[in-house]
């Protein structure tokens, strides 16, 4: 492991690049929590509903820890969490809209949550000290998410008919955006890679593909030949689009604004 | 769905009693572990384990839950 990153030695572009990375991870965690919470009362069993409820809480806890890293830049995380419009959210595209069915939620549990975890695993062993101290606990909690996701993915993939078709459709729809995000190699990502904050695009993609390979093969998707989306938003570090206004209103806590205590 | 009943046991502290704290329905051991951990997370457990209810062998033949279930199945 390299020496700790000295934030004061970073130029403005380097600081902006690291900030963009933290925000896209934090926003993705927050929206992941929203998508799990959508299924607290509609999951296939009581146990699954309790699990999605618990995972939603995990994700929001992780998001809070990631937003708090912005304090290291002298930035107040409260407006980031509670005041931004949807157009500024940098969460990954597959979380933009509510999942239409349980198969899509399972696909998101495996692929989207898996993509965030692949990025965090790399972030956790880089030069940014707050990530090295705070991210490992998140990754330990994520083990339960990936176990549940993998078990459900296998179950639906091995089923005949509609369940398998829905899983396959959701997987192939979200994979390009996730490959683009994990494998991002624009100027900002190159800055954080060269500072040792996170592994190279090739390393991150290899790790993600390795995690996904066996599960996606069950629905005849070859993750090694799949390619990422070309479209890219360099300002936010995600593919174009934005999360649904209704979801962002929940993420910001609009309904409880009068009760906000920080 | 064909689900399996798993009984959940946990102990709070090292050396403390392993206590039956409930049950969950799951379709395999892997999901049983996740469901149990997520459903019974009110304590910071030192140890938790799940056992397929079918695997429990009652020692007494009385009115205990497992003995009754065993009789009902046979």
Interface residues (C-beta under 8 A of the other chain):
Chain A: X44 X45 X46 X47 X48 X50 X51 X53 X54 X55 X144 X147 X148 X150 X151 X152 X155
Chain B: X1 X3 X24 X25 X26 X27 X28 X30 X31 X33 X34 X35 X37 X38 X39 X41
